[in-house]
Amino acid sequence: MAKYIKFHELQQQLKTNPMTIGISTQMDMLQERYGEKYLSVSESLLKLLEDLGYNTFEQAKHYMVDYIKGMMKFLQKGSYSNGTYEEIQEAVYDNEEKMLNIYLPGLILAHAVTILVYTKCHLFFNEFLNKLKPGAAGVDVGFGEGFYLLEILENIKDSKCYGFDISTHSLKFAPRLFKQAGIDEKRYSLSIGDIRKKLPLDDNSMDFAVIAEVIEHITNPEDALSELARVLKKDGLLFLSTVKDSNHMDHITNFPSSEYVEEMIEKAGFKVMAKSIQRNQDDFPDSKDISVGLAYVCRKI
C-alpha cells in the first residue's frame, strides 16, 4: 500500500473543487516546509477521521464554507460580532449537530491541512512536547476535539492528562478519537469545566498545561492565564495558541497585536521560551484574509 494514501487521496479530491483547491495548495506548502513529520501527522489525522466515519473531503467543504463566512463577516464589520458567550454556547457548544458533524471534525481537519494551524503544531512538537518527561501530569483546558491530548498521551510515556471543556459533545468526541488511536482510558480524565471559573485542581499540582484556541473565545483571557499559573508547578510548561483578526462562529476577543498577547502571558507569571507568529498574508500576499496565528511555549516563573 502506498505511503500516505489518505493524504494524497484527499489532496486530489480537493483539486477538483474551486472552493477547496486552496487547501490543496496549503498542503503542498506544508509538505515542502515541514517534510516527513507533517505528512505523518496529517496522514494519521485524516485516517482517524475516516475511521470515525467522517468523509474528509465533505468536511473540507464544510470547513471552507464556515471559514469564508466568518472571514467575510469580520471584514465587513471590522470586529467579531458573534454574540455573547451565553448566546454562542447555546448556538454552538450545546448544538450536537454542529459540534459533532462540523465543528470538532473541522478542528481535526484544520490541524491536518492548514498552514496557520499546523504551524502552531510544529512549535508544539519541537518546543513543548519534547520537553515533557515520562510520567508527567497535566491539564488541557478547552480540549475540544482532543488533538493535543492525543499527541501527549501517544508520545509521553506514563503521562496522565486531565481535560476540561465547556461542551458535553467534546466529552463524546475526544474519547472516540482516543479509543480509535488505542489509548488506555485509565490515562486520562475528561470533565465539564470552565476556565472562567476555578478549576478542580490543587495549587502547584500540574507539570504542564495546554490552552489551545481558547482565549479568543472568552472575555477575560487574563483571568484564564492566572488560573493556569495557579495550578502549574514552578517551572511547569504552558502551551498556548490563539489567533488575531481571524473570525470564527464563536470568537469573542480580538487582540490588538502579538506583543499584547505576550505581555498578557508575562503578567500572569510566565516566561515565553519560544513562539510562532504566522500571518496568512506572508504566504498569500494578495489574499484579503489578514488572519494571524499565534503560539507560545512558556515556563511558569
PyMOL commands that set and color helices and strands:
alter all, ss='L'
color gray80, all
select helices_A, chain A and resi 5-14+21-51+56-77+85-93+96-113+115-131+147-155+168-180+185-187+215-217+221-231+258-267+280-283
alter helices_A, ss='H'
color red, helices_A
select strands_A, chain A and resi 137-141+160-165+188-192+206-212+232-244+270-279+292-300
alter strands_A, ss='S'
color yellow, strands_A
deselect
rebuild
show_as cartoon
